[in-house]
Amino acid sequence: MHSAVFLIEFGAIILGLGLLGRVAGRLKFSPIPLYLLAGLAFGTGGLLPLGASEEFVAIGAEIGVILLLLMLGLEYTASDLVSNLKTQYPAGIVDFTLNALPGAAAALLLGWGPVAAVVLAGVTWISSSGVIAKVMGDLGRLGNRETPVILSILVLEDLAMAVYLPIITALLAGVSLAAGSLTLAIALGVAGAVLFVAVRYGWLISRFVSSDDPEKLLLVVLGLTLLVAGIAQQLQVSAAVGAFLVGIALSGEVAEGTHTLLSPLRDLFAAVFFVFFGLHTDPASIPPVLLPALALALVTAGTKIATGYWAARRAGIGVKGRWRAGGTLVARGEFSIVIAGLAVTAGIEPALGPLATAYVLILVVIGPLTARYTQPLAAWFAERRSPGGRSADPVPDAAAALPEPASRER
């Protein structure tokens, strides 16, 4: 009887997610907010709380995070990451300063303490790679001059996660300063070693994993990823970081083949992950934090626009491209929920999960709108303010397509 209830519940969840994804596709919108709302509906205090299948959903959610980070790592080569780190690190520093500090300040103002401040800083800092990539594709901007700038910022954020996630994992575990420093040292050492091996011997790793049989390739890559993620988690580094590093180490045809094979699995378990996060958020707890979440969303939408504008200006992009870059970076999504999910599991602050849910729901909806309308609105305001009724654009803004950037597309 228990197994029958489990199959019915889990089948209903998967079917519901498929229908919600179809609705989001028709609307040309990210399905993330719909998945979060589904989790709220099935969780504690929702319309139809789950019972038998919740434990399985928890395991599926953990696999979802691992696959999200693996696929993210597959988007880059180690040389891409090293090159971006050398040339674009000032943009990364500005991005961190403008977008992480408001989250930390908000947590401290709410009286949540320093650990929650570090967590909320990560929630407000990291843009959604998945939503942004989809928006740029839908708007036909993948060949624009500002696109490499946007991708560079996203790459730096992803690379920073290899350091940030072990830090919050140690903080949430409540380990001592010495143990936390050891965890961070291990994480940095492993990340550095993987980057070195991937740059020098990536072809050898890819040859070892490579197979003409899709079934064998899928089993080897998935098994290797779960094994490394488990070892990383055992070392209190972070399973997500382990998966990310596996993705970086793979390159060439292996990376492309793995991406094709694992994309459906990633989408399935990522959807389960968003539902699982919603399951642990009581809908009744969201209204009390809605105003702080809205205020934080508006502030950090502005700081992301400023970040993109500054980075594009530094790269010599015209005024229109600067505004487009800023507006495109606004959306938050999967990483913000991953970070908040760690805090919710650790139970450090009951209101943090609801606030993160509301925050992501707001920005994942606003993000595609700012990507589309920030530049036209800026041009309209400039026209209103200029004496001749037209705004000047001193730097040529070649929005026409340029050759594709060397790095693999996100």
Summary of the structure (lengths in Angstrom):
residues: 410
radius of gyration: 21.2
end to end distance: 44.2
largest distance: 76.1
contacts: 1465
relative contact order: 0.17
helix: 78%
strand: 0%
